[in-house]
């Protein structure tokens, strides 16, 4: 009878150690995924900032170039603004197609195995 109690105690200790190790593993995996997401967010923010600067200077250059070609710099800036307005209208029109695609890509990335 004493031997059975010893085995049960050993088994309960092993189960307790297993549960504790499993919990620690989950905490480590969550920490790794959170740090990966934070790093990717920082990199994406820097890339977006640089893209914005590139777009601003490219737009200004294009507007100036069109304006010089038309002998009216102001018209060049309005033409470029019109192009961006057209792109915005297209984006708003296709929002129902873009949102699910973007949402699915984000969810897929979140549940991607490390």
PyMOL commands that set and color helices and strands:
alter all, ss='L'
color gray80, all
select helices_A, chain A and resi 2-69+73-93+95-110
alter helices_A, ss='H'
color red, helices_A
deselect
rebuild
show_as cartoon
